[in-house]
Amino acid sequence: MSAVVPIQIIPRAVPAAMKSEEDAPKPRAAKATDVLMIFPKLGTWDDIIRDIPLSVIYASTESVKRGYRVKAVDLRFFENDWKQEIDPVLKAGCGLVGISVMTGNPVRTALEVSQYIRENYPDIPIVWGGPHPTTLPEQTLENQYVDYVIRDGGSQPLAELIEYLRGGPQRRDEIAGLAYKNSKGEIKVNPPQKQFEILDYREIPYHLIDISGKSYNRLNSGELVFPIFMSAGCPYQCSFCVSPAMYRKIEGKKWVGYDAKEVLDHIQYLSERYEFPRIQVYDDESFINPKLMKEIMEGWVERGYHHKFKLDFRGIRFNDIERKEIDDDYLRLMEKVGVEFMFIGMESGSPRMLKILKKAIKVDQILRVNRKLAQFPKLKPHYNFFCGAPGETFESLNETKAVILQIMKDHPAAYVGHGGHWKPIPGSEITDTAVRDYGLKLPDKLEGWAEIDTLDMDAKAPPYSWYTKEIQDMIKLLTLAGMILDGKTKDLIGELHPVMSFVAHALIKMYRPVLRLRLKYNYAGFFIEHKAYNFAINSIGRFLKNKFNRKTLKPVTPAAWDPSGEQGAGKGA
């Protein structure tokens, strides 16, 4: 992490309240493509885990609905030839380029793309959306390669921005959630969106991306995991998460569950168009309303989905599983449905750190829920945790270690997470705490955030002021424990290659007693295994990159696609 100064409020970023003639629509020549949506490379794990880029698909919904010409490309499929993929679209005439950006390495790759477009196609405006520009719109717009930022849900604002750029009646300063630079270089920030953006599944343009098990899978398994949402929002106030800041502007309830029939119809709709054996629910929190989820699961069984699909939940809390409604019968229903992986946020095994992180759970609750789930072998809990947040100590990491080892003892089939270093997420409460109380220096420019990437931090510990050598050594131990001490390596790398998988399994099996001995004595001396782990991750990525034949994604144009599933004449524009 480079030495930089804390983020300050940009004085010249002013609310876009005063009407300006510049923000009024102006006649413009039509373009062959109204917007090219780009999903950038994410980093180290691109060739190991490649999920469907929902962000660019969802953000394009209203634009496609209006008949605008939308194209999309996933740059994870291209090495150095990504320019050849986007050049034809840009040369033919493109009204706007949109890029979805998360904090970390995606900032670097998004800047690389933006710089190339600006230098070679200077008349094409560039808009960034996604978590990072949502929380830091002013700093993002200070960069010379970014013209617009769309905060929060992008579907409606993107369509309205396209309308403005096409010379329609839409004023730029009236687009909720938009931020931009005017002709004087002043940054203007429009009022935010105040409602969740809930899309009609029949209008989501999945066709923009070539969705198949060959393209999107994990460890080249060929198994397409289809992501969907069953709710929007989260009412909790976890200090390490950006959601409280993002949902604070939402009027009314901070969590909204989707209608059960709509959810089930959405799955039916997808199953008629794609082949996939597994669905993963991407909600921030799925079980706020256990009655609603039970209605969905009962409908799931009635429709026979339990014979067709596995179901994973990404947003479950320990207190969810202890709700009185979620009794043994409820968990047996989850098994019948085909629920497999349940990603549960533990975050830490230290009572003090759990309070700092505002998890609203206790250690005895973690262990109690784990023992409860051990009675339902078809359910596979995956307990996520991370290390090194502000306030972390060697003692608190030891407490986390003890909880992890107890979890594995009580429930040998349980998985634990990666356990890497905490990274500062702009907009989260604990990041503000790190700056205020621990002197953490955050990047003062957009490009600085590219260096703050959790996966890349595994190879080299971040220089946090509260870190000691003991803390760094313990994090190395817990990171390795989170990766190989449970059974997930056997389950997850079995698809790689018969010989490679056999060798990997044998080495891990032999090494586990050594790791347990290291954990017992907190000994990280001569820790060549940690370097070997980082080397192995990169090697697996290179192996899959060579084994997987990257191919150009050829999106179908909206004019040739009908949401009903029939080919026909689209609206066009």
N, C-alpha and C positions, 0 to 999 in steps of 0.2 A: 504494500500500500504506500503510495507516494505521500510525502509530507505536504499536507495542504491545510487550509484553514476551514473553520466551520462555515456551514451555509448561512448566509444572511438573507433577509428579505431584500429583494431587488427593488431599489427605490423607484425605478422608472416603470415598474409593472403596475399599471393602473387598471381599475375595473372598466370594462367596456360599456360604460353607461351613456356617455355623451355621443349623440348621433353624429356621424361623419359621412359626408358624401362619398368618401373613399370606400366605406363599408356597404354602400348600396350596390346592387347588381349592375353589371355592365354587359353589353352584348359581346359574346366571344364566339370564335369559330368552333364548330363541332370537332371532336376528336374521335379517332378510331376506337380508343379505349378510354372510358371515363375515369377508371381507377385501376391501378395495378396493386394488388395487396401482396405484401411480402412477409413471410415468416422467416426470421433470420436464424443462422446457426446459433445453438445454445452453448456448445462447448464440449468438454471431455466425453460426455456420455451420449452424444448424438448417435453414435453407431451401436450403442448398447440398448438404449431405450428410446424408441421413436413413436410417440403418440400422435394422434390426429391433431392438427393445429386448429383447434376450435376457435381460437381468438380471431383469426382472419375470416373464418367462415361465418361466425356469428355477427361480426362487425359489418359484413357485406349484406346482411339480410334485407334491410330496408332499401338499399340501393338496387339490388336485384329485383325486388318487388316493384320498384318504380320503373323498371325497364332500362336502367342504366347499364352500360357495357362494363362488366367487371371481370377481371382476370386475377388469378392468384398463383403464387409459386412458393414452394417450400424449399428454401436454400439448403436445408440439411441434406438434400440429395445431390448436391453439387460441390465439388472440390474447388478447383480454380476456374471452372468453366461457368460459374453462375452469371458472369457478364454476358456470355453468349446466349443465355436463356432469357434474360430480360431485355437485351438490346433490340430484338425485332419488335417487341411491343412498344418500346420507347420511341424507336425510329418511325414507326407507323403513325405515331401521334397518340399521346397519352395526357389526359387532363390532370392527373394527380397520382402520386405514389404514396401508399399507406404502409407503415411498418409497425408491427406489434413488438413491444420491447419490455422485457423484464430487467430488473436490476442485476448487474454482474456482467458476465461475458457477452450476453446479447447486446449490451450497449456498444461494445467494441465492433461487433459484426454489423450492427445497424448503422453505426457511424461510417463504416467502410463503404456500405452500400449507398448511404446518403451522399457521401463525398463524391463517389463515382458518378452518381446521377447529376449532382450539381455542376461538376466540372465538364461533363459531356452533354448534358441536356439541361442547361441553365434555366430554361423557361418552364420546366415542369416543377410545380410546387410539391413539397414533401410534408406529410403529416405523420406524426408519431402518436401511437396509442398504446394502451397497456398499463401495467402497474407502475412502472417507473415514471413515465411522464405524467401520469395521473397525480402522483404525489409531489412531483417537482416540475410543474409546468413552466415556471419562469426560468429556472436554470436550464431546462432543456431548450427553451427558445432562445437563450443567449447564444447557443451554438449556431454558427453561420449556415449549417446544412439542414436546419429544421425550420420550417415556415409556420406550421400549425401543430397544435397538440389537442387531442381529444381525450378528455378525462372520463373515467368510469365507462358505462356502457356506450359502445361506439356506433351501433347500428343507425339510430336516428340522426345523431350529429353528422356522421359521415355522409349520409344521403343529402342532408341539408347543405353541407359544404360543397358537395358535387353540384347541387342545384345552383348555389351561388357562383361557382366557378364556370358553370355553363351559361351564366347570364340570365338565370331564372329570377323570379320575384324575391327569392330569399335574401335577406340582409345578413351580412357576416356577423354583425354585432348582436344579432338576436338568436344565434345558435347556442342553445344551452349546452354547457360542457366544453365549449371551444375556447382555446387561447391562441393568440396569433401575434405577429409583428405587423405593424402598419408600415407605410412607405417611409416614415421617419425613423424606423427601427425601434419604436416604442412597443413594449409588450403590453398587450391588452388581454384581460382574463374575463370572459363572460361568466355570468352566474352558473352555478353547477346544476346538473340534473337532480331532481328531488324525488324521483320515483325509481324503483328497480326497473331495469329493462328486461321484461319477460317476453320472449319471442314465441310466436305461433310456430310449432314444429313443422307445419306444412309449408312454411315460407323460408325455412333455413336452407341456404344454398349449398348443401353438402357436395353438389356436383362440381363445385369450383376446384376441388382437390380430388386426385385419383385415390380413392379410399379402397384399400385391399390389404389382406394379411401379408402380402409380399412387401408392400410399402411401409405399413405401420404395424410394428410388432415389437417384442422385447427379446433381445438376444437371438434375433433372427429365427424365432420359433415358428413364424408363419401364423401365429394366433393373433387375430385382430381383436384388440380390446376397444370396444366402442364406448366413448364417454358421453354421458348425458347428465342433465340436471333434474332434480326432483323438487328443488326449493331454491330460494334466493336469500342471501344475507346471513347474518349471524348476530345474535344479541349479546354475546359475551365480550369481555373487555380485556382479553389477553394482552399484556404489555409488549410482547415481542411481535405482535401481529399488526399488519397495516389495516385490517378490516375495520376496527373501531373508528379510525379516522375516515375511511372511505364511506362507511355507512352512517356516520354522524349527520351528514347532510340529507339523508333520506327522511322524508316526512312520514310520520306514523310508525308502524311496527318495523323493526329491524330484521325480521325474518318472515318470509312468506312461503308457505308450502303450496306446491302445485296441485291442481285437481287430480285425483287418483285416476280417473278415466283418461284424462289428457296424457298423463305419464304412460299409461299402458298402451294407449293408441299410438303414442310416439314410438314406442318400441316395436309395435306391429308395423308401423310405417317404415322404420329402418330395416326390419327383417325382410321386408318385401323387396328391398333394393340392394342390400349388402349381405354378405355371408360373414358372420362373426359368432364365436362361441361364448364370448364373455362381454359383460357390460360393467363399466365402472361408473359409480355415481360421484360426480365431481363437486357435490355440495360442500360449502363450508361446514355445514351442520345439518345432518339428515333426520335426526330423531327428536327435534324440539316438540313435535306432535306425534307421539307414538301411535295414537289412534289412526291418524292419517296414514302413517307408514304401514300399519297393519292392514288397512283397507287396500293399499297398493299391493302388498304381499299376497293377500287373499285373492285379489283379482289376478295376480301373476299365476297363481296355481290354477285358478279356474280356466285361464286361457291356455294352460299347458306350457307356459314359458319355462317352468322348472325342468322340463324334459329337453329344452333347447339351449338354455343359457346358464352360465355361471354368473353370479352377481357379486361385485365388490363395492364396499362403501369406503370413501376416502375421508369422510367427516363424521366421526363418532367420538363421544366423550365418555369417560369413566362414569360420570354421574348419569348419563343416559342409560347405561346398562343397569344402574341401580334404581331406576325409576320403578315404582310399584307396578306400572303397566307392563314392564318388560320382565315378566316372570319366566319360569321354565317353559311353559306352553308357548310363550312368545318366541323364545330362543329355538324351540323345536320347530316352530313355523319357519324361522329363518333358515334352519337346516334344510327343511323340505323345499323351500324356495330355491335353494342352491347357492345361498350366500357362502362365500369362501373367505376372501381376505377382508378383514375389518381393520382399517388404519386408524389407530387410536392414539391421540396425542398425549403422551406421558410428559415429555419435555425434560423432566428431571426427577431424580429420586430423593432430592433434598427438600425437607419441609420448608426451609428458609427460602430456597430458590423458587419453589412453587408459589410462595407468597409474592416474591419479587416479580415473577412472571404472570401473576394474577390468574392462575389456572383454575382457581376455585375448586380444587380437589386436594385430597390428603394422601399420604403414602399408604396408610392402612387401607384406604379405598382402592388404590391401585392393586395391591396384593389381593384384596378380597374379590375384586372383579376378575382378576386373572384366574383365581381358583374356581370361580363360578364358570368361566368360559372353558376351563379344562374339562368340565363335565359334558361338553358338546364338541366332540372331536372334529366334526365337519367344518366348524367355524375356526378360522385361522387368524387370531389377533396379531396385528403387526404394530408394535409399540414404538412410536417415533420419539426420539429424544435428540437433544443437541447439547453442546458443551461450550462453556466459556463466555456466557452472557455477563454483563456487568454485575458484579457482586459475587461471581463464582469464585470459589476457593478450592484448595486441595481437599479440605474436609468435605465440602459439598459434593465434589466429584466422587469421593470415596463413598458417600451415601448413595449416590446414583449407581455406582458399581455394585454395592450390596443389594440394591433393589433389582437390578438386572439379573444378578446371579440367583436371587430368590425366585424371580419370575421363571427362569429356565428350570429351576428345580421343581417348582410347583406345576409347571405346564411345559414339558419338554418340546411340545410341538409349536409353541409360540415363537414368533419372530420378534426381533428387536431391530430398531432402525439403524441408520448410518452413523449417527452420533458424532458428526463433524463439528467444526467450529461455528459458533454463532456469527452471523454477519449482520451489520447494521442495515436495517431496512428503512429507507426514508419514510417518515410518517408514523412510525411506531413509537410508542411511549418510551420504551426502554432505550431506543436510539437517542432520544432527547436526553434521557438520564445519563447515558454514556458521555454525551457532549458536555452536559452541565456539571456532573459530579466527578467524572474521571478524565476530563480533558481530551476526549476522543476528537480527533480532527477529521472531519468529513470532507470529501472532495468539494472544491469550490468551482469546479468545472464539470461538465457532463462526462467528459472522457475519463475522469478519475474514477467514476463508479464501475468502469469495466474491470478494475483491479479487485473489486470486492465481490468475489465469487466463492461460494461455499466449497464447491468441489475442488477448485484450484487451491484453496487454502489448506487442503489436506496435505499437500506436498511441503508447504512452508507455513508455519504458524503465523498468524497476523500479529503485529507488534502492539498488542493492547497493553496499556499501562498497568492493568491489574494482573497480568500474566506473570507467573514465576516459572522457573524451570520445572518445578514439581507439577504445576498445572499443565504445562505443555506435554510433559511425559505422560501424565495420566490421560490426557485427551487422546494421545496416540494409542494408548492401550485400549481405551473405550471405543475408539473408532474401529480398531481391528476386531475387538470383541463383537461390536455391532454387526460386522460383516460376516464373520466366520464361526462365531461360537454357537449359533443356532443352526437350524437345518436348512435355511433358505438357499445356501450355496448349492447343496445337492439338488434341490428342486429347480433352481433357476439356471444353472449352467449345464444341465443335462442335455440341452438341445444344441450345444455348441459344435461338438465333434466327438465321436466315440472315444478316440484315443486321448484327446485333450481333456475331456470330461473325466475319464477314468484317472488320469494322472492328477488332475486338480483335486478330485475327491480323496485320493489316497494321501496327497500331501497335506490337505486340510485335516484329515483324520489324524495323521501323525502329529501335526503341529498343535492341535487343540490342548493336549495335556501341558505342553510348554507354555501356551498362552495362559492357561489357568494358573500355572505356577507363577508366572509374571504378575498376574492380577492379585494373587494371594499376597505377594511381597511388594506390590507396587513398583516393580523393577522394569525400567525401560532402557537399561544400559545395553550398548551394542545392539541396538534395535534395528537390525538389518531387515527384519521381517516387514517393518513399516515401509521401507523403501521398496521392498519386493512387492508389497500390496499395491503401491502406486504404479509400479512398473507393470504389474499384472492387469490393472484396470486399463492402462493405455494399450497394452498388448492385445487385450480382448477387443478393444475398439478397432485397432488396426486389422486384426484377424477378420472381424465381421465386415469391415469396410472392403477388404479384398474379396471376401466370400460373397458379399452382397453386391450385385451388379447395379450400381446407381443408374437410374433412368430418368429421363425428362418427364415431368408431370404435364400432361396435356389436358387442361381443363376444357370442359364443354362450355361454349358460350351460352349466355342466358337465352339468346334467340332460338337456340336449338333444344331448350330444356323446358319441360312442363312439370311442375311440382306433383302432378297427379301420377307421374311415372310414365306418361305417354309422350312420344315425340310430337312436336307441333310447332306452330309459329308463335314465338314469344313476342312480347310487346316491342322490344327493341327501342332504340332512341337515337 
